[in-house]
Amino acid sequence: MRTLVLWDIDRTLVDLSRMGGDWYREALRAVTGLDLVRLPAFGGRTERAITMEILTSHGIEPTEEVVGSLHKSLIEIATREYPQVAVHGRALSGSAEALSALASVSGVVQSVVTGNLAEIARQKLTAFDLHTFVDFEIGGYGSLSAFRPDLVTEALRLATVKHGRGADSVVVIGDTEHDVEAALHHGFTAVAVATGGCTADQLRSAGAHVVLDDLSDTGAVVRAVLQ
Ligand SMILES: [Mg+2]
């Protein structure tokens, strides 16, 4: 394992941005009986961070039990809605080609660092046939922590155990300042794509080493990762 590539999912590889709010609305009602009146910002944040903010802003103490119940409900809803993901969402331009190109480079291991829950992360990539390129077993997922850099720590730990050695370089690819921060916190390489809520200038200001407009230039993605 020379290079560990940790992909964000939402608005980096796929865009399902119209679905998350509806899932939270239904899950909050199922678990607490409350109507969702305030939806926090989602971009780049972990499921644990979003869940805790929603519960708190609706007057509910975010205990482990309630957070766990909400996540379980979200997984049930996402599983039921799985056929809709490919209908209402889309793979972002160049994502399959970039994943495939990197998968063919010797020494490159690809996984995810995503705010999504593990089950939902797998569903979102499977819906667009992107799942074969990443090793979900060594990913960092949004149930773990509200602090995104913790997800990178976990992914690297799992990858190191699985491959019997650490990586010479770790590259985090994502669409928000939170993704950039998650890389820089550890001194790793941050590659940013301006296909989400942040402009290229914002991503550069956040400290991204490379900023791409999108993933459509496969060669540019590969160069950014292997630099
Ligand atoms: Mg994202």
py3Dmol code that shows the C-alpha trace and the ligand (Angstrom):
import py3Dmol

protein = """\
ATOM      1  CA  MET A   1       0.000   0.000   0.000  1.00  0.00           C
ATOM      2  CA  ARG A   2       1.947   3.020  -1.227  1.00  0.00           C
ATOM      3  CA  THR A   3      -0.966   5.426  -1.527  1.00  0.00           C
ATOM      4  CA  LEU A   4      -4.214   5.302   0.406  1.00  0.00           C
ATOM      5  CA  VAL A   5      -6.946   7.275  -1.344  1.00  0.00           C
ATOM      6  CA  LEU A   6      -9.922   8.199   0.835  1.00  0.00           C
ATOM      7  CA  TRP A   7     -12.914   9.367  -1.160  1.00  0.00           C
ATOM      8  CA  ASP A   8     -15.790  11.472   0.063  1.00  0.00           C
ATOM      9  CA  ILE A   9     -19.074  10.312  -1.486  1.00  0.00           C
ATOM     10  CA  ASP A  10     -21.747  13.026  -1.581  1.00  0.00           C
ATOM     11  CA  ARG A  11     -21.147  15.651  -4.259  1.00  0.00           C
ATOM     12  CA  THR A  12     -17.686  14.245  -4.868  1.00  0.00           C
ATOM     13  CA  LEU A  13     -18.584  10.928  -6.535  1.00  0.00           C
ATOM     14  CA  VAL A  14     -22.393  11.098  -6.585  1.00  0.00           C
ATOM     15  CA  ASP A  15     -25.082  13.729  -6.181  1.00  0.00           C
ATOM     16  CA  LEU A  16     -28.181  12.724  -4.233  1.00  0.00           C
ATOM     17  CA  SER A  17     -28.581  16.094  -2.620  1.00  0.00           C
ATOM     18  CA  ARG A  18     -32.360  16.127  -2.811  1.00  0.00           C
ATOM     19  CA  MET A  19     -32.849  12.937  -0.824  1.00  0.00           C
ATOM     20  CA  GLY A  20     -31.115  13.354   2.562  1.00  0.00           C
ATOM     21  CA  GLY A  21     -33.552  15.887   3.994  1.00  0.00           C
ATOM     22  CA  ASP A  22     -36.561  13.681   3.307  1.00  0.00           C
ATOM     23  CA  TRP A  23     -34.888  10.717   5.012  1.00  0.00           C
ATOM     24  CA  TYR A  24     -34.185  12.782   8.109  1.00  0.00           C
ATOM     25  CA  ARG A  25     -37.762  14.104   8.162  1.00  0.00           C
ATOM     26  CA  GLU A  26     -39.143  10.575   8.195  1.00  0.00           C
ATOM     27  CA  ALA A  27     -36.569   9.217  10.669  1.00  0.00           C
ATOM     28  CA  LEU A  28     -37.108  12.048  13.159  1.00  0.00           C
ATOM     29  CA  ARG A  29     -40.845  11.485  13.065  1.00  0.00           C
ATOM     30  CA  ALA A  30     -40.478   7.718  13.441  1.00  0.00           C
ATOM     31  CA  VAL A  31     -38.119   7.960  16.417  1.00  0.00           C
ATOM     32  CA  THR A  32     -39.398  11.046  18.249  1.00  0.00           C
ATOM     33  CA  GLY A  33     -42.824  11.823  16.780  1.00  0.00           C
ATOM     34  CA  LEU A  34     -41.598  15.336  15.976  1.00  0.00           C
ATOM     35  CA  ASP A  35     -41.851  17.241  12.711  1.00  0.00           C
ATOM     36  CA  LEU A  36     -38.565  18.380  11.270  1.00  0.00           C
ATOM     37  CA  VAL A  37     -38.655  22.174  11.381  1.00  0.00           C
ATOM     38  CA  ARG A  38     -34.961  22.944  11.122  1.00  0.00           C
ATOM     39  CA  LEU A  39     -32.606  21.225   8.715  1.00  0.00           C
ATOM     40  CA  PRO A  40     -28.912  21.873   9.355  1.00  0.00           C
ATOM     41  CA  ALA A  41     -26.225  22.200   6.711  1.00  0.00           C
ATOM     42  CA  PHE A  42     -25.213  18.747   5.472  1.00  0.00           C
ATOM     43  CA  GLY A  43     -22.167  19.450   3.305  1.00  0.00           C
ATOM     44  CA  GLY A  44     -19.050  17.686   4.516  1.00  0.00           C
ATOM     45  CA  ARG A  45     -20.464  16.956   7.949  1.00  0.00           C
ATOM     46  CA  THR A  46     -20.733  13.546   9.545  1.00  0.00           C
ATOM     47  CA  GLU A  47     -24.027  11.814  10.223  1.00  0.00           C
ATOM     48  CA  ARG A  48     -23.266  11.987  13.933  1.00  0.00           C
ATOM     49  CA  ALA A  49     -22.758  15.758  13.757  1.00  0.00           C
ATOM     50  CA  ILE A  50     -25.959  16.283  11.758  1.00  0.00           C
ATOM     51  CA  THR A  51     -28.005  13.953  13.972  1.00  0.00           C
ATOM     52  CA  MET A  52     -26.843  15.615  17.185  1.00  0.00           C
ATOM     53  CA  GLU A  53     -27.623  19.077  15.828  1.00  0.00           C
ATOM     54  CA  ILE A  54     -31.094  18.043  14.658  1.00  0.00           C
ATOM     55  CA  LEU A  55     -31.937  16.447  17.999  1.00  0.00           C
ATOM     56  CA  THR A  56     -30.643  19.396  20.002  1.00  0.00           C
ATOM     57  CA  SER A  57     -32.395  21.975  17.825  1.00  0.00           C
ATOM     58  CA  HIS A  58     -35.663  20.051  18.287  1.00  0.00           C
ATOM     59  CA  GLY A  59     -35.302  20.032  22.064  1.00  0.00           C
ATOM     60  CA  ILE A  60     -34.130  16.449  22.464  1.00  0.00           C
ATOM     61  CA  GLU A  61     -31.012  15.445  24.333  1.00  0.00           C
ATOM     62  CA  PRO A  62     -28.780  13.544  21.874  1.00  0.00           C
ATOM     63  CA  THR A  63     -28.111  10.460  23.997  1.00  0.00           C
ATOM     64  CA  GLU A  64     -26.358   7.473  22.442  1.00  0.00           C
ATOM     65  CA  GLU A  65     -29.669   5.637  22.499  1.00  0.00           C
ATOM     66  CA  VAL A  66     -31.583   8.280  20.519  1.00  0.00           C
ATOM     67  CA  VAL A  67     -28.695   8.853  18.093  1.00  0.00           C
ATOM     68  CA  GLY A  68     -28.492   5.087  17.516  1.00  0.00           C
ATOM     69  CA  SER A  69     -32.242   4.813  16.964  1.00  0.00           C
ATOM     70  CA  LEU A  70     -32.195   7.658  14.464  1.00  0.00           C
ATOM     71  CA  HIS A  71     -29.323   6.074  12.552  1.00  0.00           C
ATOM     72  CA  LYS A  72     -31.092   2.712  12.521  1.00  0.00           C
ATOM     73  CA  SER A  73     -34.202   4.407  11.152  1.00  0.00           C
ATOM     74  CA  LEU A  74     -32.160   6.225   8.485  1.00  0.00           C
ATOM     75  CA  ILE A  75     -30.680   2.906   7.338  1.00  0.00           C
ATOM     76  CA  GLU A  76     -34.160   1.334   7.127  1.00  0.00           C
ATOM     77  CA  ILE A  77     -35.473   4.251   5.089  1.00  0.00           C
ATOM     78  CA  ALA A  78     -32.429   4.322   2.799  1.00  0.00           C
ATOM     79  CA  THR A  79     -32.726   0.571   2.238  1.00  0.00           C
ATOM     80  CA  ARG A  80     -36.401   0.920   1.325  1.00  0.00           C
ATOM     81  CA  GLU A  81     -35.657   3.894  -0.939  1.00  0.00           C
ATOM     82  CA  TYR A  82     -32.636   2.259  -2.566  1.00  0.00           C
ATOM     83  CA  PRO A  83     -34.349   1.834  -5.977  1.00  0.00           C
ATOM     84  CA  GLN A  84     -34.998   5.599  -6.006  1.00  0.00           C
ATOM     85  CA  VAL A  85     -31.342   6.505  -5.568  1.00  0.00           C
ATOM     86  CA  ALA A  86     -30.394   5.761  -9.158  1.00  0.00           C
ATOM     87  CA  VAL A  87     -33.565   7.504 -10.379  1.00  0.00           C
ATOM     88  CA  HIS A  88     -33.222  10.775  -8.448  1.00  0.00           C
ATOM     89  CA  GLY A  89     -29.466  10.872  -8.049  1.00  0.00           C
ATOM     90  CA  ARG A  90     -26.559  10.724 -10.446  1.00  0.00           C
ATOM     91  CA  ALA A  91     -22.930   9.772 -10.568  1.00  0.00           C
ATOM     92  CA  LEU A  92     -20.825  12.863 -11.052  1.00  0.00           C
ATOM     93  CA  SER A  93     -18.948  13.299 -14.292  1.00  0.00           C
ATOM     94  CA  GLY A  94     -15.720  11.314 -14.421  1.00  0.00           C
ATOM     95  CA  SER A  95     -16.184   9.513 -11.113  1.00  0.00           C
ATOM     96  CA  ALA A  96     -16.205   5.984 -12.574  1.00  0.00           C
ATOM     97  CA  GLU A  97     -13.228   6.737 -14.818  1.00  0.00           C
ATOM     98  CA  ALA A  98     -11.204   8.262 -11.972  1.00  0.00           C
ATOM     99  CA  LEU A  99     -11.901   5.339  -9.633  1.00  0.00           C
ATOM    100  CA  SER A 100     -11.113   2.838 -12.363  1.00  0.00           C
ATOM    101  CA  ALA A 101      -7.888   4.564 -13.406  1.00  0.00           C
ATOM    102  CA  LEU A 102      -6.593   4.701  -9.834  1.00  0.00           C
ATOM    103  CA  ALA A 103      -7.615   1.085  -9.227  1.00  0.00           C
ATOM    104  CA  SER A 104      -5.228   0.066 -12.002  1.00  0.00           C
ATOM    105  CA  VAL A 105      -2.229   1.828 -10.417  1.00  0.00           C
ATOM    106  CA  SER A 106      -0.039  -0.571  -8.467  1.00  0.00           C
ATOM    107  CA  GLY A 107       0.201   0.289  -4.779  1.00  0.00           C
ATOM    108  CA  VAL A 108      -2.953   2.408  -4.712  1.00  0.00           C
ATOM    109  CA  VAL A 109      -5.648   1.359  -2.237  1.00  0.00           C
ATOM    110  CA  GLN A 110      -8.994   3.150  -2.416  1.00  0.00           C
ATOM    111  CA  SER A 111     -11.593   3.490   0.314  1.00  0.00           C
ATOM    112  CA  VAL A 112     -13.999   6.113   1.629  1.00  0.00           C
ATOM    113  CA  VAL A 113     -14.050   8.748   4.321  1.00  0.00           C
ATOM    114  CA  THR A 114     -17.633   9.861   4.321  1.00  0.00           C
ATOM    115  CA  GLY A 115     -20.137  11.433   6.653  1.00  0.00           C
ATOM    116  CA  ASN A 116     -22.563   8.696   5.606  1.00  0.00           C
ATOM    117  CA  LEU A 117     -23.374   5.681   7.724  1.00  0.00           C
ATOM    118  CA  ALA A 118     -21.506   2.611   6.421  1.00  0.00           C
ATOM    119  CA  GLU A 119     -24.604   0.844   5.088  1.00  0.00           C
ATOM    120  CA  ILE A 120     -25.791   3.949   3.245  1.00  0.00           C
ATOM    121  CA  ALA A 121     -22.322   4.689   1.842  1.00  0.00           C
ATOM    122  CA  ARG A 122     -22.253   1.253   0.268  1.00  0.00           C
ATOM    123  CA  GLN A 123     -25.760   1.665  -1.157  1.00  0.00           C
ATOM    124  CA  LYS A 124     -24.995   5.056  -2.684  1.00  0.00           C
ATOM    125  CA  LEU A 125     -21.955   3.791  -4.595  1.00  0.00           C
ATOM    126  CA  THR A 126     -23.569   0.472  -5.528  1.00  0.00           C
ATOM    127  CA  ALA A 127     -26.515   2.303  -7.112  1.00  0.00           C
ATOM    128  CA  PHE A 128     -24.124   3.742  -9.695  1.00  0.00           C
ATOM    129  CA  ASP A 129     -21.853   0.720  -9.981  1.00  0.00           C
ATOM    130  CA  LEU A 130     -18.966   2.556  -8.312  1.00  0.00           C
ATOM    131  CA  HIS A 131     -18.665   0.129  -5.397  1.00  0.00           C
ATOM    132  CA  THR A 132     -16.234  -2.307  -6.972  1.00  0.00           C
ATOM    133  CA  PHE A 133     -13.335   0.140  -6.848  1.00  0.00           C
ATOM    134  CA  VAL A 134     -13.269   0.857  -3.112  1.00  0.00           C
ATOM    135  CA  ASP A 135     -12.649  -1.300  -0.071  1.00  0.00           C
ATOM    136  CA  PHE A 136     -15.550  -0.521   2.273  1.00  0.00           C
ATOM    137  CA  GLU A 137     -14.017  -2.622   5.059  1.00  0.00           C
ATOM    138  CA  ILE A 138     -11.353  -0.008   5.747  1.00  0.00           C
ATOM    139  CA  GLY A 139     -13.528   3.111   5.428  1.00  0.00           C
ATOM    140  CA  GLY A 140     -14.189   5.888   7.936  1.00  0.00           C
ATOM    141  CA  TYR A 141     -17.917   6.501   8.427  1.00  0.00           C
ATOM    142  CA  GLY A 142     -20.176   9.147   9.900  1.00  0.00           C
ATOM    143  CA  SER A 143     -21.449   7.216  12.898  1.00  0.00           C
ATOM    144  CA  LEU A 144     -17.989   7.297  14.447  1.00  0.00           C
ATOM    145  CA  SER A 145     -17.538  10.959  15.305  1.00  0.00           C
ATOM    146  CA  ALA A 146     -18.818  14.463  14.702  1.00  0.00           C
ATOM    147  CA  PHE A 147     -15.219  15.483  13.984  1.00  0.00           C
ATOM    148  CA  ARG A 148     -14.347  14.464  10.433  1.00  0.00           C
ATOM    149  CA  PRO A 149     -10.567  14.047  10.963  1.00  0.00           C
ATOM    150  CA  ASP A 150     -11.411  11.138  13.306  1.00  0.00           C
ATOM    151  CA  LEU A 151     -12.826   9.272  10.306  1.00  0.00           C
ATOM    152  CA  VAL A 152      -9.462   9.574   8.527  1.00  0.00           C
ATOM    153  CA  THR A 153      -7.703   8.212  11.613  1.00  0.00           C
ATOM    154  CA  GLU A 154      -9.985   5.191  11.628  1.00  0.00           C
ATOM    155  CA  ALA A 155      -9.653   4.482   7.900  1.00  0.00           C
ATOM    156  CA  LEU A 156      -5.860   4.636   8.089  1.00  0.00           C
ATOM    157  CA  ARG A 157      -5.869   2.396  11.148  1.00  0.00           C
ATOM    158  CA  LEU A 158      -8.028  -0.215   9.429  1.00  0.00           C
ATOM    159  CA  ALA A 159      -6.008  -0.035   6.210  1.00  0.00           C
ATOM    160  CA  THR A 160      -2.750  -0.421   8.130  1.00  0.00           C
ATOM    161  CA  VAL A 161      -4.045  -3.506   9.938  1.00  0.00           C
ATOM    162  CA  LYS A 162      -5.405  -5.057   6.753  1.00  0.00           C
ATOM    163  CA  HIS A 163      -2.316  -4.407   4.624  1.00  0.00           C
ATOM    164  CA  GLY A 164       0.223  -5.012   7.348  1.00  0.00           C
ATOM    165  CA  ARG A 165       1.852  -1.617   6.893  1.00  0.00           C
ATOM    166  CA  GLY A 166       1.025   2.068   6.791  1.00  0.00           C
ATOM    167  CA  ALA A 167       0.739   4.072   3.587  1.00  0.00           C
ATOM    168  CA  ASP A 168       3.576   6.191   2.216  1.00  0.00           C
ATOM    169  CA  SER A 169       0.993   8.827   1.408  1.00  0.00           C
ATOM    170  CA  VAL A 170      -2.647   9.399   2.239  1.00  0.00           C
ATOM    171  CA  VAL A 171      -4.859  11.471  -0.045  1.00  0.00           C
ATOM    172  CA  VAL A 172      -8.293  12.704   0.980  1.00  0.00           C
ATOM    173  CA  ILE A 173     -10.605  13.756  -1.865  1.00  0.00           C
ATOM    174  CA  GLY A 174     -13.754  15.754  -1.187  1.00  0.00           C
ATOM    175  CA  ASP A 175     -15.919  18.727  -2.056  1.00  0.00           C
ATOM    176  CA  THR A 176     -15.986  20.816   1.133  1.00  0.00           C
ATOM    177  CA  GLU A 177     -13.727  22.646   3.539  1.00  0.00           C
ATOM    178  CA  HIS A 178     -14.467  19.876   6.058  1.00  0.00           C
ATOM    179  CA  ASP A 179     -12.878  17.322   3.720  1.00  0.00           C
ATOM    180  CA  VAL A 180      -9.825  19.556   3.288  1.00  0.00           C
ATOM    181  CA  GLU A 181      -9.579  20.046   7.041  1.00  0.00           C
ATOM    182  CA  ALA A 182      -9.812  16.289   7.611  1.00  0.00           C
ATOM    183  CA  ALA A 183      -6.692  15.821   5.465  1.00  0.00           C
ATOM    184  CA  LEU A 184      -4.696  18.805   6.711  1.00  0.00           C
ATOM    185  CA  HIS A 185      -5.362  17.929  10.350  1.00  0.00           C
ATOM    186  CA  HIS A 186      -3.150  14.877   9.805  1.00  0.00           C
ATOM    187  CA  GLY A 187      -0.689  16.500   7.406  1.00  0.00           C
ATOM    188  CA  PHE A 188      -2.111  14.464   4.512  1.00  0.00           C
ATOM    189  CA  THR A 189      -2.788  15.569   0.951  1.00  0.00           C
ATOM    190  CA  ALA A 190      -6.100  17.299   0.297  1.00  0.00           C
ATOM    191  CA  VAL A 191      -7.529  17.101  -3.212  1.00  0.00           C
ATOM    192  CA  ALA A 192     -10.723  19.097  -3.602  1.00  0.00           C
ATOM    193  CA  VAL A 193     -13.389  19.099  -6.291  1.00  0.00           C
ATOM    194  CA  ALA A 194     -15.657  22.114  -6.746  1.00  0.00           C
ATOM    195  CA  THR A 195     -18.773  20.050  -7.435  1.00  0.00           C
ATOM    196  CA  GLY A 196     -20.394  20.643  -4.052  1.00  0.00           C
ATOM    197  CA  GLY A 197     -21.278  23.640  -1.967  1.00  0.00           C
ATOM    198  CA  CYS A 198     -17.807  25.239  -1.999  1.00  0.00           C
ATOM    199  CA  THR A 199     -16.223  27.291  -4.744  1.00  0.00           C
ATOM    200  CA  ALA A 200     -12.740  26.552  -6.016  1.00  0.00           C
ATOM    201  CA  ASP A 201     -11.527  29.718  -4.261  1.00  0.00           C
ATOM    202  CA  GLN A 202     -13.014  28.611  -0.938  1.00  0.00           C
ATOM    203  CA  LEU A 203     -11.363  25.205  -1.271  1.00  0.00           C
ATOM    204  CA  ARG A 204      -8.020  26.803  -2.099  1.00  0.00           C
ATOM    205  CA  SER A 205      -8.372  29.158   0.880  1.00  0.00           C
ATOM    206  CA  ALA A 206      -9.093  26.147   3.088  1.00  0.00           C
ATOM    207  CA  GLY A 207      -5.659  24.850   2.085  1.00  0.00           C
ATOM    208  CA  ALA A 208      -6.394  22.179  -0.521  1.00  0.00           C
ATOM    209  CA  HIS A 209      -3.204  21.126  -2.297  1.00  0.00           C
ATOM    210  CA  VAL A 210      -5.025  20.643  -5.587  1.00  0.00           C
ATOM    211  CA  VAL A 211      -8.454  21.958  -6.590  1.00  0.00           C
ATOM    212  CA  LEU A 212     -10.242  20.481  -9.598  1.00  0.00           C
ATOM    213  CA  ASP A 213     -13.425  21.834 -11.152  1.00  0.00           C
ATOM    214  CA  ASP A 214     -14.729  18.250 -11.267  1.00  0.00           C
ATOM    215  CA  LEU A 215     -13.464  14.703 -11.877  1.00  0.00           C
ATOM    216  CA  SER A 216     -13.922  14.747 -15.654  1.00  0.00           C
ATOM    217  CA  ASP A 217     -10.193  15.028 -16.442  1.00  0.00           C
ATOM    218  CA  THR A 218      -9.066  11.552 -15.380  1.00  0.00           C
ATOM    219  CA  GLY A 219      -5.404  12.318 -15.988  1.00  0.00           C
ATOM    220  CA  ALA A 220      -5.594  15.377 -13.727  1.00  0.00           C
ATOM    221  CA  VAL A 221      -7.190  13.328 -10.953  1.00  0.00           C
ATOM    222  CA  VAL A 222      -4.521  10.651 -11.185  1.00  0.00           C
ATOM    223  CA  ARG A 223      -1.723  13.256 -11.200  1.00  0.00           C
ATOM    224  CA  ALA A 224      -3.241  15.022  -8.201  1.00  0.00           C
ATOM    225  CA  VAL A 225      -3.347  11.767  -6.243  1.00  0.00           C
ATOM    226  CA  LEU A 226       0.109  10.532  -7.215  1.00  0.00           C
ATOM    227  CA  GLN A 227       1.956  13.863  -6.996  1.00  0.00           C
TER     228      GLN A 227
END
"""
ligand_1 = """\
1
MG
Mg -19.289 15.718 0.174
"""
view = py3Dmol.view(width=600, height=400)
view.addModel(protein, "pdb")
view.setStyle({"model": 0}, {"cartoon": {"style": "trace"}})
view.addModel(ligand_1, "xyz")
view.setStyle({"model": 1}, {"stick": {}})
view.zoomTo()
view.show()
